Amino acid sequence: MIEIDALGPAGPYRARQRVPITALDGTEVGALGQVPALYVRRALAAMRAAPTVPAADRFALMSKAAELFTTATIGGLDPEQYVRIVSTVSGVPRQVVRQSVEWVAEVLRSQCDTIASAMPRGAVAEWSDERTRAGAAVWVRKGDVFAVHAAGNTPAVHGLWPEALALGYKVVVRPSAREPFTAFRLVSALRAAGFPAESIVLLPTDYAAADVIIAEADYAIVYGGQDVVDKYGASPRVLTQGPGRSKILVTADVDWREHLDVIADSVSHLGGTACTCTTGILVEGDPEPLAEALAERLDRIPSLPAEHPDALLTVQPVPTVTAIDAYLHEVAGTATPLLGGQSIVDELPGGGAVLRPTVHLVDSANAPQLGIELAFPCVWVGPWRPSDGIAPLRDSLVLTAMTTRAELVDALLNEPTITNLYLGDNPTTWLRPGVPHDGYLAEFLMRCKGMIRSGI
C-alpha cells in the first residue's frame, strides 16, 4: 500500500479523509489523503506570506530537480518502481510513461531558455538593470500564487506548469486522484532540490475544496474535457487545457503517401491520449484512400498489457472501455467505419482491455464528428475543398498543414483559433521546450511595467 499525503507549506500533512488508489483490475494499491477546505485556505495564506525564491537561484534548482525526478528514490519508489505503479493505475504503457518523464525533465532543464524566449524583447527582468535609468519596461508577475488542477492521462501534462515556478510564482498542485504519483514525485523533487516548502505544495482535495484552490489562487490552470472548459473558460484568471481537436490538412499539391508515417504517428503517439494527437484529417480530393491506408497502418499496432515493453495503446478496465465504445457508436452517426467499427474493446487475459484504434470516414469538412475527441487513437477523415475555406480547421490546438500554398499558410497562421501551425512533414505531436504549446504560460502570468529611476 502506497500512501500519498499532502505536502503543505509546513511539511507533509496526513489528512483524515482518504480515497483508495486502484489498479486496473480493481485491486487497491494505495490511498490518497484529501485535505479539507480550511487547510487549503491556511496553506495558501502561508504561501503568500513567504518570500519568493531569488531569480538567480530558480533555474539551478530546477536543473537539480530534473535529476532527482528521473533518478532518485522518492516516497519509497525508485524510478522503475514509480514507472510501474503509474502504468498499473493509469493503464498508460510503461514506455509512454518513460517518454513522458524524460519530457518533463527536459522542460525543467530548459526553463532558463524558455523564460528568455517568452520575455518581450524590449523588457528587462530586474528593476536594477541599468536600462531602467533611462526608462524601460520591467517584466513582472501579475500575481503571487498559481494553482494547478492536474490531469492523470500521462505524466507529460506536468511539463507545462513548472514555467510558473521558474517565473517566481508559488505553485499549489492538486493531483489527479486517478494518478497522483507523478505530481507527488515532481513536487517532492523540487522541494528536495531546494525550493522552500512554501513555494511548491501538493494539495489533494475533493471537488469542493478544489474550487476553493481556484478561488484563493491568483491564477490557475485546469485540465479536463469540454465540461471543464465550460465551467472555467469565462474566467480571466483560469487557463483551461481542454480538448485539443488537433488536425491535419492535406492539399492536392502534396502526395499524402509520402507522409503516411507522420500522419499515423500523429494519431497514435502516446497512445492517442495527448491533446496534440490528431483527431481530424481533411484531404483535398478523395479522402478514402488515405483513410484506408491509415486504418491498415493503425491496425498493425498490437494489443499488449501496459507493462509490455512494446505496448503503445492504453489499457483501461473493461467496463470503462465498453462505455467508451458505446459512446463512440452513438456519436459516429452516419460516418463510415474503416477500423474499429465493430468494437474497440480488446480484452486482455490478465485483466483490463486495450483501447483499439478507430478510423471513420465522414462526408463533409463540416461534419460534427470532426469536433469529437476521445483519449485513444480515434480519428475522423473527410474531404476538404478550397471553397470550404479555413472554417473547418478552426479551434485546433495544433494544425499540421501539408501544403505548398503560401496564401493558405498565411490565412491559417492568422486564424486566432488555430493555436499552433506546423507545415509539411511534422506531426501534430511535435513538442520542444522553448516553443509555445498553448502560447507561453508567461503570456498569461506576466506583464510589463514602465519604469524610470534615479537616485537608487
N, C-alpha and C positions, 0 to 999 in steps of 0.2 A: 504494500500500500504506500503510495507516494502522496504525501501531504503538501499541498500548496497553500501557504499563508500569505496574507497581505505583507507588503514591505512598506511600512509607513515612514514618516519623517523622523520618528524616534526609534526605528528599528522594526523587526518583524512583529506582527500582531496576529494572534490566533483568535479568529472570530468564532463565536459560539455557533452561528448558523453555518452549516456546511452542506455542500451538494456533492453527489458522487461523480467521479470521472470514470467513464466506462469504455471498455474496448468494443470493437465492432460486434463481437458475439454477445455483448451484454454483461460480460464479466466486469465487476468493479475493480479498478486498478488503483484508485486513489480518491482523494477528496479535496475540494476547493473551498476554503473559507470565504465567506461573504460578509463584508463589513457593513454596518448599518449607516444610515444617512448622517447621523450625528458624528460618527467617526470621520466620514468624508469631509464634513464641514470643518472639523477641527484640523484635519490633515492639510487641507488647502489653506487654512489660515496660517498654519505654521510655515508652509512653503512660502507664502507671500512675505512673511516676516524675515525669512532667511536671506543672506547676501547672495549675489549672483557670482558664479564661478568666473574669474577673470578670462577675458577672451584669449589671452596668450596661453592659457592652460588647457582650454577645452579641446583643441584638436589633438594634442598629445594624449590626453585621457581617452579620447575616442579610439585612437590607434591601439592603445593598450587594451581597451575593452574588446576590440575586434579579435585580438589574440586570445584573450580569455574566453570569449564567446565560442571560438572554434576549437580550443584545445583543453580548456580547464575542466575539472570536475566541479560541478555547481549543483547545489542542492542534492548531493549524493549521486548525481548522474554524470558519468564521463561522457565524452562526445558521442560515442557509439550507442551507449545506453539511452542518451537523450534522443538520438535519431530513431531508435527502435520504439520508444514509448510514444513519440509523436506519430509515427506511422501506425502504431497499434490503435490509438484512439481516434485518429482522423481518417485513416484509410488512404492517406497520401503515400505513394510508393517511396521507399527509402531513398532511392536515387534522386527523386524530386525534392525530398527534404534536404538532402546534402547540397544539391544545387542552390536551394533557397538560402541555406545557411551561409554558403560562400558569397552569395549576392549581398546579404545583409552585412557581412564582414567587410566586403569591398566598399559598400556605402559608408560604413563607419570610417574606414581609412581615407576616403576621398572627400571628407567634409570640408577641408580647407579649400580645395579647388572648387567644390560645389558652391560654397558661400561666395567665393571670389567671382564665380560666373554669374551668380544671381544678383550681386550688388550693382546698382546703377553705376555706369562708367564715371559719371561726374561726382559721385559721392565719396565720402571718407568714412572709415569705420569707427574712428575715435575723435572726440571733440578736441583732443590735444594735438591732432595733426596740424602741421604748420600752415596748411592751406586755409584753415578756418580764420587765420589772422586777416586775410584779405576777403574773407567771405566764401563759404562753401556749403554744400549740402552734407549733413551728417545722417548716416543710416542708423535708425534706432528701432527698437521694438515698439509695437503698438500695445503690448500688454506684458504681463509677467508669468502667467500660468497657462499652460497649454494642455488640453485633455485629449486622450486617445481612446476611442472605443474600438478595440482591435477586433479583427476577424480571425477565423480559425481555419480558413481553407488551405493556406500554405504558410510556412514561416516567412515567405518573401514579402508579405504585407507589412512586416516590420522594417522594411527598407526605406520607408518614407519619413516617419515621424522623428528619427534621430536628428534630422536637419533642424528641428525646433530647439533641441538641446544645444546644438552647435551654435545657434543664434543667441543663446543666453536665456532662453525660456526655462522655467521649471516645468517639468513634464509629469503628468499623472496618467498612468496607463491602466485602463480597465481591460483585463484579458478576456479572451473568448472562453466561455465555460466549456466549450467543446474541446479546445486545445489550448490550455493555459501555460503549457510548458515553455514555449518559445518566449513569451512575454516575461515569464519569471526568470528564465535564463539570461535574457538580454538585459533586463533591469538589474539583475544581480551582478552581471559582468561590468556594467557601467559603474555601479557603486564600488565594486572591488577594484576597479581601475583608479578610483579616486574621486569620483563625483560624490559630493555630500548627499546623505540620505534625504535632506530637504529638497534636493534638486531633481530627484527622479524617484517616483514612488509607484508601487503596484497596488491597485485597489480593486480587487474582485468584488462585485456587488450584484444585487438583484436589479431588475429593470427600474424599480422606483428610485433606488439610490443612484443608478446610472444617470438618470435625468438630473439628479442633484449635482453630479460631477459636471455635466454640461452647463448647468445654470450658474455654478460657482466659479468655473474657469473663465478666463478672458476670451479664449478662442479654443476651438475643438475640431477634431477630425473624426468622422464616424464612417464605418464601413457597413454595407448591407445591401439589400435589394431595393427595388423601387419603393417599397413601403418606407424604408429609412430615408430615401431621398424626399419623399412626400412629407415626412414628418419634420425634417430639419432643413430642407432646401431653402426655405424662405428666410432663414436666419442669417444675417451677415456675419455672425460670429462662428458659424459652423461650416466647415468644408466637408461636403459629402463625397464619399467614394462608393458609388453605386454601380449599376451595370455599365460596362464599357461599350457594348454594342460595336465592337471593332469590326472593320470591314476591309475587303479587298475589291478594287475595281480593275478590270482588265479590258482595255480598249482594243479595237480591231487591228491596230497597228502593232500589236505585241502578240507573239505566239505563246499562249499560256503553257504549252507543253514544255517549254524551256524553263518554266518556273514552278512546275508541279511540286517539287521538293519543298520549296519555300511556302507554297500555299498549304500543303499538308502539315508542315511544321507549325504554321501559324494557327492551325485549328487544334492540334494535339499537344503542343508544348505544355509542360506542367500538368498533363492530364486534362487539358482544357479548362482548368479551374481559374485561370487568371483573367482579369478584366481586359487584358490586352489580347487574349486569344480571339481569333477570327470567328464571328458568328454569322456573318453575311458576306456573300460573294456575288458581285454583279459583273456580268460579262456582256460586252457589246457583240451582238450576233447570237448564235445559238448557244445557250449555256449548258445544254445537256451533255455534250462530250466531256467538258471539264468536270461536271458533276459526277459522271460515271467513272472517270479516271480517278477522281478524288475518293470516291466511295471504295473503289478497288484498293487504293493505297491505304486508307484508314482501316479497312477490313483486315489487313495483314497484321495489325497490332495485336499481340497475343493477350489473352486474359490470364493474368497471373496474380497470385497473392501479393499483397503490398510489400511483404518482406523479400520477395524475389529480386535479385539484382537487376533483372531485365524488365521489371514491371514499370509501366508508364501510366496505365489507367487507374483511376481512383476506385477504391473498394468502399462500399457502404453496407450497412445492414440490409438484408433482403427486403424488409417492409419499406425502407426508405427508397430503394431503387425501384421497387414496384410502384410506389406512389409517383415518382418522377416519370416513370414510363407511362402511367395513366394520364398524367398531366400533358406529356408530350403528344400523346394520341389525341387529346382534346384540342390542343392549340394548333396542331398541324393542319386541321381543317382539310381543305382541298389540295394541299401540297402533295406532290408525288414522292413517296419514299423510295430512295435508291439504296439505302443502307439503314438498318435498324427499324424498318417499318413494322416487322412482326413484334420485336421486343428488344429492348436494350439491356434486359436483365440476364446476366450470365452468372449463375450461382457457382461458388467455389466449394470443393469438397470439404475444406476446413472451416467453412462458415463465411457469411457475407456474400456479396455479389458485386461483380465488376460492372461499371457503367460503360457499356459498349458505345462506340461512336455511331452517329447517325447523320445521314445526308438526305436533305429533302430538296426537291426542285419546285420552285414557285413560278408563277406565270407572268409576274409583273414586278417592275422595280419598286412599286409601291405596295407590294404585298405586306399585310400586317405581320406575318411571321418573321420578316426581316428585323423586327424590333424585339424579338424574343431571345433572351439569353439564358442559358442553363449552364450549370457548373460542371460540364463534361464536354467532350468533343461533339458538339451539336451545331450543325451549320446549314444555312439556307442559301441556295444558289438560284439566281434568277437572271433575267435579261435586262440589259440597260441600253438605251439609245441616247444619242446626244440631245434629242429633244426632251428627254426626261430631266436634263439639267443636273444640278448638284443636290436638289431637294432630297432624293432617296439616300444620299450619302451623309446627310446631316446627323447630328447627335452621335458622333463616333469619337470614342476616346483616341483610337488610332485608325487612320485610313492608309493602307498601302495602295498607291496608285501605280499600276503597271501601264504606263502610257508614255508617249513621246510628244504629246501635245502641250506646248508651253502655255497656251492660253487657258487650257483646262487646269494646269497646275496652279496658275495664278488665281483662278477662281476658287479652287479648293483651299489654297493657303489663306485666302482672305475670308473664308467662311468661318464665322465665330464659333459655331458648334462642333467643328472638327478640331479636336484638341491637339493632335499630333499628325503630321503628314510625312509618310515615308514614300520614297519613289523607287521604282524598279525592283530589284531582287533583294528586298529587305522584308523580313517577316514582321507582322504586326507586334510580335512579342519581343522585338529587339529593345534592349534597355542598356544604358550605360550611365554610371554615376557622373553627375555634372550636366547631363542632358535632361531637361524637364520631363516629368511624367504627366502630371496634370498641372502644368505650369510649375515654376519653382514654389516650394512651400513658403519661401521667403516673400514672395509676392503677396501672400495672404497675411503674413505675420509682421512685416516690416513697413516702414515709411521713411521718407526723407524730411528732415527739418533743416530749414535755412539757419545758418549760424555765422556770425562775425564776432570777433573778440579782440580785446586789447586789455593790457594791464594784468593778464594772468596767463 
